[in-house]
Amino acid sequence: MFGHYWNLLARSGRQVSGYSYLIESIEKVQRRFTKQIPGLRHISYQERLKRLNKSSLELRRLHSDLIWCFKIVFGYVDVH
């Protein structure tokens, strides 16, 4: 049973990996936007996110993926 879920997740991961250039482009937009906020221009991206109480888009995607895995494993979504 777990193997079935793992195969499903592996397949979905391959589909997303083809769009890595789009993911990087979106992250660049967030980096540029946060640099425009007064007082944050010369601070690292991670520090800007921390001061704004925001997560990186990569971390948000990971969080979303973990929630999706939880829902699949515990039967909250139908994978058929």
ABEGO torsion letter per residue (X at the ends): XAAAAAAAAAAAAAAAAAAAAAAAAAAAAAAAAAAABBGAAABBAAAAAAAAGBBBAAAAAAAAAAAAAAAAAAGABBAX
